[in-house]
């Protein structure tokens, strides 16, 4: 395959309620990425827009953004794989560039979750499951992941305290991320205090502190051919491997005790394409919509054996100075989760790490980074491997 690079990255601040329109919100990430790449809108051959449409009031947002951002008459397309939409968009952009159809593609991820009420949001999240056989019975995202958490605890002796340590780590770095929603310290003592908000039960064994928050925000990733990258980019970051998979929408068709099959399969594909293994990864971003999701990702990606993910967090091996730094931008637990923008934000973090431009959260001399982005409750899975 031809070499394909990421030449520009951008992200708006993630906030609880964005005061402007979705056009303006998407412009924030797009303009930052263009500036980063040293490009203009005229240099973009096509655009890919990513969101979960059930939260959008605007039908066909790709056409709206193309007009507003000066991307007409270039083609634009819309993609959706729930929470993994952003990395699905990057995978599509990679394909468009590698095929030779375009030499530069902008991937625009966004979500304005505040446009609808919390009750409406939860109802739409429930419809991410099968509306005939599953979601009518009241399953919601916290309840789904609570089942995975309970299974992990029963099989491997994982404790609520282990999950709390993942949130403590997230807050350690979220405090340093100026684009994160939640920038306050979280301590294990908060989970131990039954009167503290962090310890409040959402879906046992998951508590408030185990869950990420909804947010508004946008991200932009500009993908380019080797020729374009060599001509324009200061520090191109190369897409070394990409993997994607899907699974049964109903959890009745899954094994709750073995993590997420989509993550394992997508990782297998990406590692094979990149010609590396888990031990070669220097820094990773994983989809920590819940603390248990990060724990399972350690194991699904091969950073730990099944059941041994708890040992990584107990030994602080996933901190910035550890063996495999994970989510040192605070992850979704600190940044928030504007669904369509999340994958792009994760990729932006890894690109900045590989460039050596991550500031206070910079990992020492990384050369290979990995992004793990999950859609729904393990319905879709994408793994992207990037290198200097």
C-alpha positions as CSV (number, residue, x, y, z in Angstrom):
1,X,0.0,0.0,0.0
2,X,1.2,3.6,-0.6
3,X,2.3,5.5,2.5
4,X,-0.3,7.7,4.0
5,X,0.3,10.4,6.7
6,X,-1.6,12.5,9.1
7,X,-0.4,16.1,8.4
8,X,-2.8,18.2,10.5
9,X,-4.7,17.7,13.8
10,X,-7.2,20.0,15.5
11,X,-9.8,19.9,18.3
12,X,-12.2,22.3,19.9
13,X,-12.4,22.5,23.6
14,X,-14.8,19.9,24.9
15,X,-17.5,21.6,26.9
16,X,-20.7,20.6,28.6
17,X,-22.7,23.1,26.5
18,X,-21.3,24.8,23.4
19,X,-22.9,28.3,23.0
20,X,-22.8,28.5,19.2
21,X,-23.9,26.5,16.2
22,X,-22.5,23.2,15.1
23,X,-21.0,25.1,12.1
24,X,-18.9,27.3,14.5
25,X,-18.0,24.3,16.7
26,X,-16.7,22.3,13.7
27,X,-14.8,25.3,12.4
28,X,-12.8,25.4,15.7
29,X,-11.3,22.0,15.1
30,X,-11.0,22.4,11.3
31,X,-9.1,25.8,11.5
32,X,-6.7,24.4,14.1
33,X,-5.9,21.4,11.8
34,X,-5.5,23.5,8.7
35,X,-3.1,25.8,10.6
36,X,-1.2,22.8,11.9
37,X,-0.9,21.4,8.4
38,X,0.0,24.7,6.8
39,X,-2.8,24.2,4.3
40,X,-5.9,26.0,3.1
41,X,-9.4,24.7,2.4
42,X,-8.5,24.6,-1.3
43,X,-5.8,22.0,-0.6
44,X,-8.5,19.5,0.7
45,X,-9.6,17.1,-1.9
46,X,-12.6,15.6,0.0
47,X,-14.1,15.7,3.5
48,X,-15.5,12.9,5.7
49,X,-18.0,14.0,8.4
50,X,-18.5,11.7,11.5
51,X,-21.2,11.8,14.2
52,X,-24.0,9.7,15.7
53,X,-27.0,11.1,13.8
54,X,-29.6,10.3,16.5
55,X,-28.2,13.3,18.5
56,X,-28.1,15.7,15.6
57,X,-30.9,18.1,14.9
58,X,-29.3,18.9,11.5
59,X,-30.0,16.3,8.8
60,X,-27.1,15.6,6.5
61,X,-24.5,17.8,8.3
62,X,-21.7,17.0,5.8
63,X,-23.3,19.3,3.3
64,X,-23.7,22.1,5.8
65,X,-20.1,21.9,6.9
66,X,-18.7,21.7,3.3
67,X,-20.5,25.0,2.5
68,X,-19.5,26.7,5.8
69,X,-15.8,25.6,5.7
70,X,-15.2,26.5,2.0
71,X,-15.0,22.8,0.9
72,X,-17.4,23.1,-2.1
73,X,-17.3,21.7,-4.7
74,X,-15.1,19.0,-3.3
75,X,-17.0,15.7,-2.5
76,X,-18.1,15.1,1.1
77,X,-19.4,12.0,2.7
78,X,-21.0,11.1,6.1
79,X,-20.0,8.0,8.2
80,X,-21.4,6.6,11.4
81,X,-20.4,3.8,13.7
82,X,-21.7,5.2,17.0
83,X,-18.8,6.2,19.3
84,X,-16.1,5.0,16.9
85,X,-17.3,7.2,14.1
86,X,-14.2,9.4,14.2
87,X,-11.7,6.6,13.7
88,X,-14.0,5.0,11.1
89,X,-13.7,8.3,9.2
90,X,-9.9,8.2,9.4
91,X,-9.9,4.7,8.1
92,X,-12.1,5.8,5.2
93,X,-9.8,8.8,4.5
94,X,-6.8,6.5,4.6
95,X,-8.5,4.4,1.9
96,X,-9.4,7.4,-0.3
97,X,-5.8,8.6,-0.2
98,X,-4.1,5.2,-0.6
99,X,-6.3,4.4,-3.6
100,X,-5.1,7.6,-5.3
101,X,-8.6,9.2,-5.5
102,X,-7.5,12.2,-3.4
103,X,-4.2,13.5,-2.1
104,X,-5.6,15.1,1.1
105,X,-8.8,14.4,3.0
106,X,-10.2,16.2,6.1
107,X,-12.0,14.1,8.7
108,X,-14.4,16.2,10.7
109,X,-15.9,14.6,13.9
110,X,-18.5,16.4,16.0
111,X,-21.3,16.1,18.4
112,X,-23.4,18.7,20.2
113,X,-24.9,16.5,22.9
114,X,-26.5,19.5,24.7
115,X,-29.0,20.0,21.9
116,X,-31.2,17.4,23.5
117,X,-32.1,16.7,27.2
118,X,-30.3,14.1,29.3
119,X,-33.4,12.0,29.3
120,X,-33.5,12.1,25.5
121,X,-29.8,11.3,25.3
122,X,-30.2,8.2,27.5
123,X,-33.2,7.0,25.4
124,X,-31.1,7.4,22.2
125,X,-28.2,5.6,23.7
126,X,-30.5,2.8,24.6
127,X,-31.5,2.6,20.9
128,X,-27.8,1.7,20.2
129,X,-28.9,-1.8,21.1
130,X,-31.4,-3.9,19.2
131,X,-34.7,-2.0,19.4
132,X,-36.7,-5.3,18.9
133,X,-35.0,-7.7,21.3
134,X,-32.9,-5.6,23.8
135,X,-33.3,-1.9,24.3
136,X,-37.1,-2.1,25.1
137,X,-36.1,-3.9,28.3
138,X,-34.3,-0.8,29.6
139,X,-30.7,-1.5,28.9
140,X,-28.5,1.6,28.9
141,X,-24.8,2.1,28.4
142,X,-23.9,2.0,32.2
143,X,-25.9,-1.1,32.7
144,X,-24.2,-2.9,29.7
145,X,-20.7,-2.1,31.0
146,X,-21.7,-2.9,34.5
147,X,-22.3,-6.5,33.3
148,X,-18.8,-6.6,31.9
149,X,-17.5,-5.2,35.2
150,X,-19.3,-7.8,37.2
151,X,-18.1,-10.6,35.0
152,X,-14.5,-9.3,35.2
153,X,-14.7,-9.2,39.0
154,X,-16.2,-12.6,39.3
155,X,-13.7,-14.2,36.9
156,X,-10.5,-12.4,37.9
157,X,-10.9,-10.9,41.4
158,X,-10.9,-7.3,40.1
159,X,-12.2,-4.9,42.7
160,X,-14.1,-1.6,42.6
161,X,-10.9,-0.1,44.0
162,X,-9.0,-1.1,40.9
163,X,-11.6,0.7,38.8
164,X,-11.3,3.8,40.9
165,X,-7.6,3.9,40.3
166,X,-8.2,4.2,36.6
167,X,-10.3,7.3,37.3
168,X,-7.6,8.6,39.6
169,X,-5.1,8.3,36.8
170,X,-7.4,10.0,34.3
171,X,-7.8,13.0,36.6
172,X,-4.1,13.2,37.1
173,X,-3.7,14.0,33.4
174,X,-7.1,15.6,32.8
175,X,-6.1,18.5,35.1
176,X,-3.3,19.2,32.6
177,X,-5.5,19.1,29.5
178,X,-6.9,22.6,28.7
179,X,-9.4,21.0,26.3
180,X,-11.0,18.6,28.8
181,X,-14.4,19.0,30.4
182,X,-13.4,17.7,33.8
183,X,-10.2,19.2,35.2
184,X,-10.5,18.5,38.9
185,X,-8.5,16.1,41.0
186,X,-10.1,12.7,41.8
187,X,-8.8,10.6,44.7
188,X,-9.5,7.1,45.9
189,X,-10.9,8.5,49.1
190,X,-13.8,10.0,47.2
191,X,-14.9,6.5,46.1
192,X,-14.5,5.3,49.7
193,X,-16.9,8.0,51.1
194,X,-20.5,6.9,50.5
195,X,-21.6,10.5,50.8
196,X,-19.3,11.7,48.0
197,X,-20.9,12.2,44.6
198,X,-18.1,10.1,42.9
199,X,-19.2,7.1,45.0
200,X,-22.9,7.3,44.0
201,X,-24.1,4.1,42.3
202,X,-25.1,4.4,38.6
203,X,-25.3,0.7,37.7
204,X,-23.6,-1.6,40.3
205,X,-20.7,-2.0,40.5
206,X,-20.2,1.2,38.4
207,X,-20.4,4.5,40.2
208,X,-20.5,8.1,39.1
209,X,-16.8,8.3,39.0
210,X,-16.5,5.2,36.8
211,X,-18.5,6.9,34.0
212,X,-17.5,9.5,31.4
213,X,-19.7,12.6,30.8
214,X,-21.4,13.7,27.7
215,X,-19.9,16.8,26.0
216,X,-20.0,19.1,23.0
217,X,-17.0,19.3,20.7
218,X,-15.3,18.8,17.4
219,X,-12.1,17.3,16.0
220,X,-10.3,17.3,12.7
221,X,-7.7,15.0,11.2
222,X,-6.1,15.8,7.8
223,X,-4.8,12.7,6.0
224,X,-2.5,13.1,3.0
225,X,-0.5,11.2,0.5
226,X,3.3,10.7,0.9
227,X,4.0,13.3,-1.8
228,X,1.7,15.9,-0.2
229,X,3.0,15.1,3.3
230,X,6.6,15.5,2.2
231,X,5.8,18.8,0.5
232,X,3.8,20.4,3.3
233,X,4.1,18.7,6.7
234,X,6.5,19.8,9.4
235,X,6.4,16.3,11.1
236,X,4.2,13.8,9.2
237,X,3.0,11.0,11.3
238,X,2.4,7.8,9.3
239,X,-0.6,5.4,9.5
240,X,1.2,2.1,9.9
241,X,-1.8,-0.1,10.6
242,X,-5.5,0.0,10.7
243,X,-8.0,-2.7,11.9
244,X,-11.7,-2.8,12.2
245,X,-14.3,-5.4,13.3
246,X,-18.0,-5.8,14.3
247,X,-19.9,-8.1,16.7
248,X,-23.4,-9.2,17.6
249,X,-25.5,-6.2,18.5
250,X,-27.3,-8.3,21.2
251,X,-25.2,-9.2,24.2
252,X,-26.9,-12.6,24.2
253,X,-24.6,-13.4,21.3
254,X,-21.5,-12.5,23.3
255,X,-19.2,-13.9,26.0
256,X,-19.1,-11.3,28.8
257,X,-16.1,-12.9,30.4
258,X,-13.7,-12.4,27.5
259,X,-13.7,-8.6,26.9
260,X,-14.6,-7.1,23.6
261,X,-14.0,-9.4,20.5
262,X,-14.1,-6.3,18.2
263,X,-11.1,-4.9,20.0
264,X,-9.1,-8.1,19.8
265,X,-9.8,-8.6,16.1
266,X,-9.2,-5.0,15.1
267,X,-5.9,-5.1,17.1
268,X,-4.9,-8.3,15.4
269,X,-5.4,-6.7,12.0
270,X,-3.6,-3.5,12.9
271,X,-0.6,-5.2,14.4
272,X,-0.3,-7.5,11.4
273,X,-0.5,-4.6,9.0
274,X,2.0,-2.6,10.9
275,X,4.3,-5.5,11.4
276,X,4.5,-5.0,15.2
277,X,3.2,-6.5,18.4
278,X,1.8,-5.0,21.7
279,X,5.3,-4.7,23.2
280,X,6.3,-2.3,20.5
281,X,3.7,0.3,21.4
282,X,5.1,3.3,23.3
283,X,1.9,5.2,24.1
284,X,-1.8,4.4,23.7
285,X,-5.2,6.0,23.7
286,X,-8.1,3.6,24.6
287,X,-11.8,4.1,24.7
288,X,-12.5,4.6,28.4
289,X,-16.2,5.4,28.4
290,X,-16.2,3.6,31.7
291,X,-13.3,2.5,33.9
292,X,-14.0,-1.1,33.1
293,X,-13.7,-0.3,29.4
294,X,-10.1,0.8,29.9
295,X,-9.3,-2.3,32.0
296,X,-10.6,-4.6,29.3
297,X,-8.7,-2.6,26.7
298,X,-5.4,-3.4,28.4
299,X,-6.1,-7.1,27.9
300,X,-7.8,-7.0,24.5
301,X,-4.8,-5.1,23.1
302,X,-2.3,-7.5,24.5
303,X,-0.8,-5.1,27.0
304,X,-1.7,-7.6,29.7
305,X,-2.9,-11.2,29.9
306,X,-6.6,-11.8,30.5
307,X,-7.3,-11.0,34.1
308,X,-4.1,-9.1,34.6
309,X,-5.2,-5.7,33.6
310,X,-5.7,-4.8,37.3
311,X,-2.0,-5.4,37.8
312,X,-1.1,-2.7,35.3
313,X,-3.1,0.0,37.1
314,X,-2.0,-1.3,40.6
315,X,1.6,-1.0,39.5
316,X,1.0,2.4,37.8
317,X,2.4,0.8,34.6
318,X,-0.2,2.8,32.5
319,X,1.0,6.2,33.9
320,X,3.2,8.5,31.8
321,X,6.4,7.0,33.3
322,X,5.1,3.4,33.2
323,X,5.8,0.5,30.8
324,X,2.8,1.4,28.6
325,X,1.4,4.9,29.1
326,X,-2.4,4.9,28.4
327,X,-4.7,7.9,28.2
328,X,-2.3,10.5,29.4
329,X,-4.5,13.2,28.1
330,X,-7.2,12.2,30.7
331,X,-9.1,10.0,28.3
332,X,-12.9,10.2,27.9
333,X,-13.2,10.1,31.7
334,X,-11.7,13.6,31.9
335,X,-12.1,15.0,28.4
336,X,-15.8,14.1,28.0
337,X,-17.3,12.1,25.1
338,X,-18.7,14.2,22.2
339,X,-19.4,11.0,20.3
340,X,-18.4,11.8,16.7
341,X,-15.4,13.8,17.8
342,X,-13.9,11.3,20.2
343,X,-11.9,9.2,17.8
344,X,-10.4,12.3,16.2
345,X,-9.4,13.6,19.6
346,X,-7.7,10.3,20.5
347,X,-5.7,10.4,17.3
348,X,-4.8,14.0,17.8
349,X,-3.3,13.1,21.2
350,X,-1.2,10.3,19.7
351,X,0.0,12.5,16.8
352,X,1.1,15.2,19.3
353,X,2.9,12.6,21.4
354,X,4.8,11.2,18.4
355,X,5.8,14.7,17.3
356,X,7.1,15.4,20.8
357,X,4.6,18.3,21.2
358,X,2.4,17.1,24.1
359,X,3.8,19.4,26.7
360,X,3.3,18.4,30.3
361,X,1.8,15.0,29.3
362,X,4.7,14.1,26.9
363,X,5.8,10.5,27.1
364,X,9.6,10.1,26.7
365,X,10.7,9.5,23.1
366,X,7.7,7.5,21.7
367,X,8.0,6.2,18.1
368,X,4.8,4.1,17.9
369,X,1.4,5.0,19.2
370,X,-2.0,3.1,19.2
371,X,-5.6,4.3,19.2
372,X,-8.4,2.0,20.3
373,X,-11.9,3.4,19.6
374,X,-15.1,1.4,20.4
375,X,-18.6,2.0,19.0
376,X,-21.6,1.1,21.2
377,X,-21.1,-1.7,23.7
378,X,-18.4,-3.4,21.6
379,X,-20.6,-3.4,18.5
380,X,-17.9,-1.8,16.4
381,X,-14.1,-1.6,17.0
382,X,-11.3,0.3,15.4
383,X,-7.6,0.1,16.2
384,X,-5.1,2.6,14.5
385,X,-1.4,2.4,14.7
386,X,0.7,5.5,14.0
387,X,4.5,6.0,13.7
388,X,7.0,8.7,13.3
